Amino acid sequence: MADIARYPLLRHLRGTTTTHVQHVRNGRTLHSGVAAAFWFRPLSAVLSEVPVDDRELPLLFHARTADFQDVTVQATVTFRVTDPVAVAGRIDFSIDPDTGRWRSTPLDQVAGLLTETAQQYALDLIAGSVLTVILTGGVAPVREAIAAGLDRDGRLAETGIAVIGVRVVAIRPEPEVERALQTPTREQVQQDADKAMFERRAVAVERERAIGENELQTQIELARREEQLVAQRGANARRDAEEVAAAGLIATDAEARRTERLAEANAEATRVHGLAEGEAEAARLAAYRDLPEAVLLGLAVKDLAANLPHIDSLVLTPDLLAPVLARLGARVNEAS
């Protein structure tokens, strides 16, 4: 918006670097240009202000495809005024000389012109294709159609408006249709996921089976080796028992021979000893045979005393000694 300073009977306008200001009085252009500044009389001046900067125009419109499906197109058109004089001659950009505000809404008229023009090119493209083709083709065909149509549109060129760029953000069908279109893909993705899961399970089962077979083979091999070990231990124990039995038999035979020989030796020794004792006893008896009775009795008493137990004290009474002494005396007398 232009900056207008008010003075008695005069006004001063100071424009900006992004607006083109035109001052007309009595059908004659007095001032025209970007960032203009001038004095004017408010009662005779006709002022117009046209923006010449780049402007963004968002678009949101509905279209119908060849298979009667509604889609929503969201786009943005970037434009600028290349001929401010031509635009001011076709669209009312006049401003109030006191406030500097537009007397109407010229930018809304420009926006309406661009919107309807862009829509007709997009609608022509979308109406000639089915929904699946539009969605799979993406936003590029629609963007190119709108850009090409606006670029060759004669009305915009005559008006002095140039389209700098077109961006199509999204093309969306109705939510129900979009979900219906997404269902096959989702089902396919789910089927692929299920297939991958089943394959993973099959691989896991196969690995478990292989592991189980390996464990079974290991157990069989261990059982076989254990059987061999038991058999070997049995053979070793049997061989040890046979060797022990053989050694015991040899030891028994040796002991029996030794015992037999000892018995024979003991018997021979006993026999020899008996013979010797017999001969000694016979010799002793032969020696005793010629001895007097008193001597024999003394020897007998001696042997008896040697074989009697230990006697601490002996009490002899006259009754005991008298007969013994009498007999001893009688025998002495007889011997003398």
Secondary structure by P-SEA (a helix, b strand, c coil): cbbbbbcccbbbbbbcccbbbbbbccccccccccccccccccccbbbbbbbccbbbbbbbbccccccbbbbbbbbbbbbbbccaaaaaaccccccccccccccccaaaaaaaaaaaaaaaaaaaaaaaccaaaaaaacaaaaaaaaaaaaaacaaaaaacccccccccccccccaaaaaaaaaaaaaaaaaaaaaaaaaaaaaaaaaaaaaaaaaaaaaaaaaaaaaaaaaaaaaaaaaaaaaaaaaaaaaaaaaaaaaaaaaaaaaaaaaaaaaaaaaaaaaaaaaaccccaaaaaaaaaaaaaaacccccbbbbcaaaaaaaaaaaaaaaaaac
